[in-house]
Amino acid sequence: MTVNNERLEYLQILRSLGGDPAGKQAAVKYVEDSDCYIYGRPAPFAFVPAFYTAGELEFMRSIVTTTHRILGKVIRQYVADAEYRKLFHFPADVERLVLLPCNYEEPLPIARFDFFLNEEDRSFKFCEFNADGAAAMSRTQIGCEAVEQSDTFREFARRHKVRSFEYFDTWASEFLKTYHSDKNAEENPNVLITDFADAVTMSDITRYLKSFEKLGVYARFVDIRKLAFDGEHLTDPADGTAFHAVYRRAVTSDIAKHVSECQALIDAVAAEKAVIVGHFRTTVVHSKMIGVALLDEQTKAFLTEDEWLFVQNHILPTYRFRSDNPAISVEEIARDKDAWILKPEDDYDSHGVFAGKDHTPEEWEKLTRDYLDRGYVAMVFFTPCKAETALPYSNDGDCGIVDWYSMTGTFSFNGTHYGFFNRMGAEGVISESHGGVSIPAYEVLS
């Protein structure tokens, strides 16, 4: 983000209120008193929201529509073409999961597309695609509710009509739409939301459970390791409740580490006794290997000319970080640290991600040695645009205002854009796990 008139106006209001220390304090307390915690602490957020006009939202919708269409084609090609699968180098266990039966047409029911946007010319580069367990809706929602406690927001809302985005009721409805398109769907299903209880964002889950309840649909969260399957029914053995529809929040990389403990769900899907929305096939786009595959000539062959141009313009060159990969020079990557970022081939939440610009030459040289041939990709590093925001935890200097890197995250439910999970940070890796913050997001109606 660079230039945004609404954000500049919001900052002007903030400055006119001397940084609005009382508003910041109220916002921080609101999150502290909420259920929205990550890494054992209240979810960090910015005091200045992102604002989107009708024209800007139309642009976001076009990104989501095109990206969803392209990624859907990639998933279908992976399933259909054994030769194409070789581009991804998935372990045999993961490939087996991806190829399990799926009887609805939508290849990517839920996803979040993260990219670096320049607001001045609307150019952008993708950071990554999140499909497995695309999360964090509650962080955006709680951030909105928090800043609404402040005089800064109240004054802005007096001048403009604004509306936050709705995620939970919307996804519950979209989930059921996908589920009911499956040939094995029940008219009145019991819905299972499942993940590893020690990894899940429970502030998301509790809101989804309420949204299903509003629709008259029974839903429950159960740890993926505690499920049972008797050949006919996927159940919670605590009381025997059987589930027909599964919202999978557990990412495939975690399941692959605990395959034997997750066998009940896997067997139920294999036997077509449970419909899993967020099928394992979404791993194809969640994996960082998608960056390698998208720019390959095999992908060009099944995309339209416009789709291939979109890929070329917005996908950062990505390579398997291996000593036997002729497409890269490991020595050059080690020397030119600011030009590269290393990421695990399949993980999430910035686990094990290293941006060269965040490290000394000596540290980077060691990282390139330590992670070579260990399931990593090397991606060309893109320096994001910076924008001013205010942190609610300080009023130092210019009202606690900082100039940080920004990243836009757009949620896609069945290919339609429904909202945002934006972040800002001071480091090359923009994530709360690296000292960053999430950004409340609003539509500006007038």
Stockholm file with secondary structure:
# STOCKHOLM 1.0

chainA/1-446         MTVNNERLEYLQILRSLGGDPAGKQAAVKYVEDSDCYIYGRPAPFAFVPAFYTAGELEFMRSIVTTTHRILGKVIRQYVADAEYRKLFHFPADVERLVLLPCNYEEPLPIARFDFFLNEEDRSFKFCEFNADGAAAMSRTQIGCEAVEQSDTFREFARRHKVRSFEYFDTWASEFLKTYHSDKNAEENPNVLITDFADAVTMSDITRYLKSFEKLGVYARFVDIRKLAFDGEHLTDPADGTAFHAVYRRAVTSDIAKHVSECQALIDAVAAEKAVIVGHFRTTVVHSKMIGVALLDEQTKAFLTEDEWLFVQNHILPTYRFRSDNPAISVEEIARDKDAWILKPEDDYDSHGVFAGKDHTPEEWEKLTRDYLDRGYVAMVFFTPCKAETALPYSNDGDCGIVDWYSMTGTFSFNGTHYGFFNRMGAEGVISESHGGVSIPAYEVLS
#=GR chainA/1-446 SS CCCCHHHHHHHHHHHHTTTCHHHHHHHHHHHHTSSCEETTEECCBCSSCEEECHHHHHHHHHHHHHHHHHHHHHHHHHHHCHHHHTTTCCCHHHHHHHTSCCCSSCSCSEEEEEEEEETTTTEEEEEEEECTTCCCHHHHHHHHHHHTTSHHHHHHHHHSCEEECCCHHHHHHHHHHHHHTSTTCCSSCCEEEEECTTTSCHHHHHHHHHHHHHTTCCEEEEEGGGCEECSSCEEETTTTEEESEEEECSCHHHHHHTGGGGHHHHHHHHTTCSEEESCGGGHHHHSTTHHHHHTSHHHHTTSCHHHHHHHHHHCCCEEECCTTCTTCCHHHHHHCGGGEEEEESSCCTTTTCEEGGGSCHHHHHHHHHHSTTSSEEEEECCCCCEEEEECTTCCHHHHTEEEEEEEEEEEEETTEEEEECEEEESSSSCSGGGTCEEECEEEECC
#=GC SS_cons         CCCCHHHHHHHHHHHHTTTCHHHHHHHHHHHHTSSCEETTEECCBCSSCEEECHHHHHHHHHHHHHHHHHHHHHHHHHHHCHHHHTTTCCCHHHHHHHTSCCCSSCSCSEEEEEEEEETTTTEEEEEEEECTTCCCHHHHHHHHHHHTTSHHHHHHHHHSCEEECCCHHHHHHHHHHHHHTSTTCCSSCCEEEEECTTTSCHHHHHHHHHHHHHTTCCEEEEEGGGCEECSSCEEETTTTEEESEEEECSCHHHHHHTGGGGHHHHHHHHTTCSEEESCGGGHHHHSTTHHHHHTSHHHHTTSCHHHHHHHHHHCCCEEECCTTCTTCCHHHHHHCGGGEEEEESSCCTTTTCEEGGGSCHHHHHHHHHHSTTSSEEEEECCCCCEEEEECTTCCHHHHTEEEEEEEEEEEEETTEEEEECEEEESSSSCSGGGTCEEECEEEECC
//
